[in-house]
Amino acid sequence: MRLLISLLLLVSQSVFAIPQIQHWQTSNGANVYFVAAPDLPMLDVEVVFDAGSARDGKKSGLSMLTNGLLKEGAANLSADQLAEKLDDLGAKISASVSNDMANVKLRSLTKPSLLEPALELFELVLTQPSFDATSFERLRQQTIISLKYKQQSPSSIVKKAFYSAVFGNHPYAQLSHGTIETVSALTLDDLKQFYKRYYLANNATISIVGALNRKAAEKLANKIVNQLPSGELPAPLPEVAALKKGQIIEINHPSTQTKILIGQPGVARGVHDHFALYVGNYILGGSGLVSHLAEEVREKRGLAYSTYSYFLPLRVAGPFIAGVGTSNKTVDQALKVVKDTIRKFMDNGPSEKELKIAKQGITGGFPLKIKSNSDIIAYLSVIGFYKLPLDYLHKFNENVETVTVEMIKTAFQQRLDLDKMITVLVGKRS
């Protein structure tokens, strides 16, 4: 049976070729990352700007509203006209914002009669957004309605309180959707100024995956950002301060369950012990029902349906988070089990058997994570934006295989301090 599993893993890894990443810069300073994928007549393009919520300043929600308004009309096209033209071409433009990034994506067929007009529309969205006042007000009101709903959601309440406590005065403390107060105060001119400041060619990372050759990809990249100006790059984000002491924050909420988040600042992208932390967390709380947390909290004691942990590496140290939702009657027990499990893992690490199984799961499943264009472009944008090595995907499984139990113990002990973690509970205590 073991031989059969090994053969299946070997076959799966040989079927899915590791993408070959090519990199260059456009004439106006945009970094381009390209993977040729000739098997399907599809093209995915993602343009990422260093314009995430960490750039909001005191106007939280600004980056998300700006990014969302881009596809609400461009040049002389209204939002409805733009959407109708994209539908006719079978193309799709989407946009989103995270802590570090603001991205705009295009998916299109590569047939010239469909791709060329789709690229024209994509270029207009990037370079000539109309910033229509009516669309702005509609989008702002939709955001406020969503924020009012989040005020009643335990999951949203616990996340907001957690990020605020972990990051303090750092830009990562504010969530990308902002607050009712900050969004209500935003003006259309705020959005225009934010766009002008951050949506620059030399502040852009372009990822391209699809049935194109290098020459066509170069022409495409130059075309879509040709009208964007170059300018002064954003200042580096400040480092995240380490927590000086632990803190427990309890927020009363009339819910039948209590949501709990435990954590602290974790690590930035590209740290030397990334794979030790990645593999270790897979065993601790990142692998679903077979993780230590799931075994101790759910399987042995039935205290929760799900529990998890993860590191979110960002431009500077993102959070380490462990989470669980449990009955109001079992809050203290569940909290103790989660903390005891983390502490035990930090002290002892995994067993050699657990590490072997984890490596098999990660490396065996990796080909499936890069099997589609959309999978590849997600990795490509991360590699480009965070300046990771171009052979990151090629060496992924190799880096996983080099991890040892001692490396995991060392990494977790150096990066985490359970006595200085933030604990946030949202629910109705018995």
Secondary structure by P-SEA (a helix, b strand, c coil): caaaaaaaaaaaaaacccbbbbbbbcccbbbbbbbbbccccbbbbbbbccccccccccccaaaaaaaaacccccccccaaaaaaaaaaacbbbbbbccccccbbbbbbbcccccaaaaaaaaaaaaccccccaaaaaaaaaaaaaaaaaaaacaaaaaaaaaaaaacccccccccccccaaaaaaccaaaaaaaaaaccccccbbbbbbccccaaaaaaaaaaaccccccccccccccccccccbbbbbbbbccccbbbbbbccccccccccaaaaaaaaaaaacccccccaaaaacccccccccccccccccccccccccccccccccaaaaaaaaaaaaaaaaaaccccaaaaaaaaaaaaaacccccccaaaaaaaaaaaaaaccccccccaaaaaaaaccaaaaaaaaaaccccccbbbbbbcccc
